[in-house]
Amino acid sequence: MRSIHVLLAALMTTAIACGGNSTAPSGNNTLTVMLKDSPFSDAKALFVTFSIVSVHQTGGSFVTVPLSGGAMSRTCDLKRLTAAQDVLGTGPLTAGHYTQIRVIVSSAELYFDNPSTSTTPCAVAIAAPAGRSAAVTVPSGQIDLNREFDVTGTAMTTITLDFDGDQSINQTGNGTYMMKPVITVLSVQ
């Protein structure tokens, strides 16, 4: 079994599976979740589709952070995020203490022959490059990141997440690929 790394840097939080109610964000503060990556080594493109980003407020429930552009999902080519970062989600957030960030990955696909020609690393949809590809099974796409942060006043808070593709993707013995997302919080500002 080959282990493969992909770095990802500003991400997300939500409550869909694992209990808890998800509420809409409110308030005069803004939370922006950024994503960064150092992608899977053996591919020209690695598309990862995110469906939810949320944060957990102390004494409350998970609060959904709208995906960029108000989309229901957002696909990022992690190979394009090695020297850049892009917005995964952004929206209003009530002042308070937050204890956790949750990101939901709904699907992933590897492309081996050609890079993506998309003008941006992340979008609602990205055209697939020509050539060989492989679907990546995502058995549990829920990633809970235990990172406390405070939102005060009318401030803008930016969280940068790093998705480690090489550690997240493994090739199984029968030639298929599986993803167990490995994401770390790089910064909260």
BALOBA-1460 file (C-alpha; in Angstrom, 3 decimals):
// residues 189
<rec num="1" residu="m" x="0.000" y="0.000" z="0.000"/>
<rec num="2" residu="r" x="1.454" y="3.351" z="-0.996"/>
<rec num="3" residu="s" x="0.942" y="6.329" z="1.201"/>
<rec num="4" residu="i" x="0.501" y="9.727" z="-0.460"/>
<rec num="5" residu="h" x="0.491" y="13.272" z="1.004"/>
<rec num="6" residu="v" x="-1.620" y="16.290" z="0.172"/>
<rec num="7" residu="l" x="-1.504" y="19.534" z="2.164"/>
<rec num="8" residu="l" x="-4.551" y="21.676" z="2.667"/>
<rec num="9" residu="a" x="-4.723" y="24.879" z="4.500"/>
<rec num="10" residu="a" x="-7.811" y="26.851" z="5.286"/>
<rec num="11" residu="l" x="-10.940" y="24.947" z="5.861"/>
<rec num="12" residu="m" x="-14.259" y="24.334" z="7.179"/>
<rec num="13" residu="t" x="-16.846" y="23.185" z="9.616"/>
<rec num="14" residu="t" x="-20.436" y="21.818" z="9.719"/>
<rec num="15" residu="a" x="-22.744" y="19.415" z="11.459"/>
<rec num="16" residu="i" x="-24.479" y="16.931" z="9.255"/>
<rec num="17" residu="a" x="-23.532" y="13.474" z="10.418"/>
<rec num="18" residu="c" x="-22.300" y="13.032" z="14.020"/>
<rec num="19" residu="g" x="-25.301" y="14.659" z="15.682"/>
<rec num="20" residu="g" x="-25.919" y="18.229" z="16.611"/>
<rec num="21" residu="n" x="-28.038" y="20.750" z="14.862"/>
<rec num="22" residu="s" x="-26.590" y="23.018" z="12.259"/>
<rec num="23" residu="t" x="-27.685" y="26.606" z="12.454"/>
<rec num="24" residu="a" x="-27.266" y="29.524" z="10.113"/>
<rec num="25" residu="p" x="-24.537" y="32.016" z="11.029"/>
<rec num="26" residu="s" x="-25.520" y="35.462" z="12.191"/>
<rec num="27" residu="g" x="-23.863" y="38.529" z="13.585"/>
<rec num="28" residu="n" x="-21.607" y="41.376" z="12.513"/>
<rec num="29" residu="n" x="-18.447" y="39.293" z="12.371"/>
<rec num="30" residu="t" x="-17.147" y="37.427" z="9.351"/>
<rec num="31" residu="l" x="-15.405" y="34.066" z="9.264"/>
<rec num="32" residu="t" x="-13.417" y="33.111" z="6.180"/>
<rec num="33" residu="v" x="-12.013" y="29.610" z="5.763"/>
<rec num="34" residu="m" x="-9.068" y="29.403" z="3.384"/>
<rec num="35" residu="l" x="-7.664" y="26.241" z="1.811"/>
<rec num="36" residu="k" x="-4.076" y="25.437" z="0.885"/>
<rec num="37" residu="d" x="-2.424" y="22.237" z="-0.267"/>
<rec num="38" residu="s" x="0.691" y="20.382" z="-1.181"/>
<rec num="39" residu="p" x="-0.871" y="17.783" z="-3.446"/>
<rec num="40" residu="f" x="-0.677" y="14.131" z="-4.175"/>
<rec num="41" residu="s" x="2.689" y="13.410" z="-5.778"/>
<rec num="42" residu="d" x="1.648" y="10.816" z="-8.352"/>
<rec num="43" residu="a" x="-1.074" y="12.797" z="-10.153"/>
<rec num="44" residu="k" x="-1.341" y="15.917" z="-12.322"/>
<rec num="45" residu="a" x="-4.638" y="16.953" z="-10.695"/>
<rec num="46" residu="l" x="-6.501" y="16.018" z="-7.513"/>
<rec num="47" residu="f" x="-10.099" y="17.259" z="-7.387"/>
<rec num="48" residu="v" x="-11.678" y="17.273" z="-3.918"/>
<rec num="49" residu="t" x="-15.307" y="18.338" z="-3.508"/>
<rec num="50" residu="f" x="-16.354" y="19.889" z="-0.204"/>
<rec num="51" residu="s" x="-20.024" y="20.026" z="0.777"/>
<rec num="52" residu="i" x="-19.992" y="21.604" z="4.243"/>
<rec num="53" residu="v" x="-17.870" y="23.821" z="6.458"/>
<rec num="54" residu="s" x="-19.028" y="24.560" z="9.996"/>
<rec num="55" residu="v" x="-17.777" y="25.670" z="13.405"/>
<rec num="56" residu="h" x="-18.943" y="24.715" z="16.898"/>
<rec num="57" residu="q" x="-19.736" y="27.496" z="19.359"/>
<rec num="58" residu="t" x="-19.264" y="26.820" z="23.079"/>
<rec num="59" residu="g" x="-22.634" y="26.045" z="24.666"/>
<rec num="60" residu="g" x="-24.289" y="25.919" z="21.272"/>
<rec num="61" residu="s" x="-24.331" y="23.837" z="18.138"/>
<rec num="62" residu="f" x="-22.463" y="23.756" z="14.859"/>
<rec num="63" residu="v" x="-22.897" y="26.862" z="12.732"/>
<rec num="64" residu="t" x="-22.670" y="26.434" z="8.968"/>
<rec num="65" residu="v" x="-20.245" y="28.703" z="7.147"/>
<rec num="66" residu="p" x="-21.605" y="29.277" z="3.624"/>
<rec num="67" residu="l" x="-19.401" y="27.918" z="0.858"/>
<rec num="68" residu="s" x="-17.867" y="30.583" z="-1.341"/>
<rec num="69" residu="g" x="-20.351" y="31.982" z="-3.835"/>
<rec num="70" residu="g" x="-23.280" y="30.448" z="-1.934"/>
<rec num="71" residu="a" x="-22.788" y="27.110" z="-3.693"/>
<rec num="72" residu="m" x="-24.024" y="23.744" z="-2.386"/>
<rec num="73" residu="s" x="-20.534" y="22.290" z="-2.961"/>
<rec num="74" residu="r" x="-17.093" y="23.570" z="-3.914"/>
<rec num="75" residu="t" x="-14.469" y="21.599" z="-5.833"/>
<rec num="76" residu="c" x="-10.769" y="22.374" z="-5.460"/>
<rec num="77" residu="d" x="-7.860" y="21.076" z="-7.515"/>
<rec num="78" residu="l" x="-5.399" y="20.588" z="-4.686"/>
<rec num="79" residu="k" x="-2.477" y="20.509" z="-7.129"/>
<rec num="80" residu="r" x="-3.269" y="24.156" z="-7.943"/>
<rec num="81" residu="l" x="-3.124" y="25.102" z="-4.254"/>
<rec num="82" residu="t" x="0.558" y="24.286" z="-3.676"/>
<rec num="83" residu="a" x="1.729" y="27.873" z="-4.153"/>
<rec num="84" residu="a" x="-1.622" y="29.544" z="-3.539"/>
<rec num="85" residu="q" x="-4.712" y="29.444" z="-1.374"/>
<rec num="86" residu="d" x="-8.382" y="29.913" z="-2.120"/>
<rec num="87" residu="v" x="-11.551" y="30.660" z="-0.165"/>
<rec num="88" residu="l" x="-13.538" y="27.596" z="0.818"/>
<rec num="89" residu="g" x="-16.270" y="29.406" z="2.715"/>
<rec num="90" residu="t" x="-17.106" y="32.792" z="4.164"/>
<rec num="91" residu="g" x="-20.005" y="34.310" z="6.034"/>
<rec num="92" residu="p" x="-21.316" y="36.091" z="9.127"/>
<rec num="93" residu="l" x="-20.593" y="34.636" z="12.542"/>
<rec num="94" residu="t" x="-21.855" y="35.551" z="16.015"/>
<rec num="95" residu="a" x="-19.248" y="36.783" z="18.507"/>
<rec num="96" residu="g" x="-18.207" y="34.070" z="20.946"/>
<rec num="97" residu="h" x="-15.838" y="31.214" z="21.711"/>
<rec num="98" residu="y" x="-15.572" y="28.387" z="19.161"/>
<rec num="99" residu="t" x="-14.029" y="24.984" z="19.851"/>
<rec num="100" residu="q" x="-14.107" y="23.001" z="16.633"/>
<rec num="101" residu="i" x="-14.069" y="23.265" z="12.848"/>
<rec num="102" residu="r" x="-15.821" y="20.623" z="10.764"/>
<rec num="103" residu="v" x="-15.304" y="20.008" z="7.060"/>
<rec num="104" residu="i" x="-17.213" y="17.499" z="4.937"/>
<rec num="105" residu="v" x="-15.522" y="16.017" z="1.845"/>
<rec num="106" residu="s" x="-18.106" y="14.466" z="-0.484"/>
<rec num="107" residu="s" x="-15.887" y="13.132" z="-3.297"/>
<rec num="108" residu="a" x="-12.403" y="13.040" z="-4.806"/>
<rec num="109" residu="e" x="-10.866" y="12.178" z="-8.191"/>
<rec num="110" residu="l" x="-7.264" y="11.753" z="-9.374"/>
<rec num="111" residu="y" x="-6.085" y="12.695" z="-12.900"/>
<rec num="112" residu="f" x="-2.746" y="11.231" z="-14.009"/>
<rec num="113" residu="d" x="-1.978" y="12.527" z="-17.523"/>
<rec num="114" residu="n" x="-2.852" y="16.228" z="-17.685"/>
<rec num="115" residu="p" x="-3.246" y="19.137" z="-15.261"/>
<rec num="116" residu="s" x="-6.450" y="21.101" z="-14.854"/>
<rec num="117" residu="t" x="-6.895" y="24.102" z="-17.137"/>
<rec num="118" residu="s" x="-9.268" y="25.885" z="-14.766"/>
<rec num="119" residu="t" x="-8.545" y="29.576" z="-14.237"/>
<rec num="120" residu="t" x="-9.029" y="29.225" z="-10.468"/>
<rec num="121" residu="p" x="-8.017" y="26.432" z="-8.054"/>
<rec num="122" residu="c" x="-11.530" y="26.217" z="-6.544"/>
<rec num="123" residu="a" x="-14.936" y="26.597" z="-8.191"/>
<rec num="124" residu="v" x="-18.464" y="25.225" z="-8.160"/>
<rec num="125" residu="a" x="-17.378" y="22.921" z="-11.006"/>
<rec num="126" residu="i" x="-14.023" y="22.308" z="-12.675"/>
<rec num="127" residu="a" x="-13.685" y="20.659" z="-16.090"/>
<rec num="128" residu="a" x="-11.938" y="17.291" z="-15.875"/>
<rec num="129" residu="p" x="-8.613" y="17.054" z="-17.702"/>
<rec num="130" residu="a" x="-8.221" y="14.502" z="-20.507"/>
<rec num="131" residu="g" x="-6.481" y="11.205" z="-19.879"/>
<rec num="132" residu="r" x="-6.390" y="8.535" z="-17.218"/>
<rec num="133" residu="s" x="-8.277" y="9.129" z="-13.999"/>
<rec num="134" residu="a" x="-9.301" y="7.242" z="-10.893"/>
<rec num="135" residu="a" x="-12.141" y="7.810" z="-8.472"/>
<rec num="136" residu="v" x="-11.051" y="8.043" z="-4.863"/>
<rec num="137" residu="t" x="-13.291" y="6.355" z="-2.300"/>
<rec num="138" residu="v" x="-13.982" y="8.611" z="0.689"/>
<rec num="139" residu="p" x="-15.315" y="6.265" z="3.429"/>
<rec num="140" residu="s" x="-15.734" y="9.008" z="6.018"/>
<rec num="141" residu="g" x="-15.539" y="12.506" z="4.659"/>
<rec num="142" residu="q" x="-16.165" y="14.226" z="7.985"/>
<rec num="143" residu="i" x="-13.094" y="15.903" z="9.433"/>
<rec num="144" residu="d" x="-13.332" y="17.444" z="12.895"/>
<rec num="145" residu="l" x="-10.519" y="19.833" z="13.777"/>
<rec num="146" residu="n" x="-10.190" y="20.650" z="17.469"/>
<rec num="147" residu="r" x="-9.000" y="24.245" z="17.382"/>
<rec num="148" residu="e" x="-10.333" y="26.904" z="19.713"/>
<rec num="149" residu="f" x="-10.712" y="30.509" z="18.616"/>
<rec num="150" residu="d" x="-12.631" y="33.611" z="19.644"/>
<rec num="151" residu="v" x="-14.673" y="35.976" z="17.521"/>
<rec num="152" residu="t" x="-15.051" y="39.413" z="19.109"/>
<rec num="153" residu="g" x="-16.432" y="42.801" z="18.113"/>
<rec num="154" residu="t" x="-17.019" y="43.330" z="14.418"/>
<rec num="155" residu="a" x="-13.843" y="41.610" z="13.348"/>
<rec num="156" residu="m" x="-12.993" y="39.414" z="10.416"/>
<rec num="157" residu="t" x="-11.491" y="36.056" z="11.390"/>
<rec num="158" residu="t" x="-9.565" y="34.019" z="8.822"/>
<rec num="159" residu="i" x="-8.743" y="30.352" z="9.328"/>
<rec num="160" residu="t" x="-6.242" y="28.720" z="6.997"/>
<rec num="161" residu="l" x="-6.416" y="24.944" z="6.598"/>
<rec num="162" residu="d" x="-3.824" y="22.631" z="5.117"/>
<rec num="163" residu="f" x="-4.909" y="19.409" z="3.391"/>
<rec num="164" residu="d" x="-2.162" y="16.767" z="3.311"/>
<rec num="165" residu="g" x="-2.883" y="14.758" z="0.178"/>
<rec num="166" residu="d" x="0.050" y="12.392" z="0.386"/>
<rec num="167" residu="q" x="-1.049" y="11.294" z="3.860"/>
<rec num="168" residu="s" x="-4.734" y="11.414" z="2.938"/>
<rec num="169" residu="i" x="-4.683" y="9.171" z="-0.141"/>
<rec num="170" residu="n" x="-3.640" y="5.531" z="-0.195"/>
<rec num="171" residu="q" x="-3.492" y="3.149" z="-3.116"/>
<rec num="172" residu="t" x="-4.927" y="-0.214" z="-2.131"/>
<rec num="173" residu="g" x="-3.550" y="-3.568" z="-3.235"/>
<rec num="174" residu="n" x="-6.129" y="-3.896" z="-6.014"/>
<rec num="175" residu="g" x="-5.173" y="-0.562" z="-7.643"/>
<rec num="176" residu="t" x="-7.985" y="1.556" z="-6.239"/>
<rec num="177" residu="y" x="-7.535" y="4.676" z="-4.145"/>
<rec num="178" residu="m" x="-8.990" y="5.577" z="-0.745"/>
<rec num="179" residu="m" x="-8.991" y="8.888" z="1.082"/>
<rec num="180" residu="k" x="-8.940" y="9.483" z="4.794"/>
<rec num="181" residu="p" x="-8.552" y="13.276" z="4.824"/>
<rec num="182" residu="v" x="-5.698" y="14.671" z="6.907"/>
<rec num="183" residu="i" x="-6.201" y="18.389" z="7.519"/>
<rec num="184" residu="t" x="-4.462" y="20.709" z="9.925"/>
<rec num="185" residu="v" x="-5.199" y="24.279" z="10.976"/>
<rec num="186" residu="l" x="-2.261" y="26.447" z="9.876"/>
<rec num="187" residu="s" x="-3.459" y="29.701" z="11.359"/>
<rec num="188" residu="v" x="-6.354" y="31.592" z="12.916"/>
<rec num="189" residu="q" x="-6.139" y="35.360" z="12.476"/>
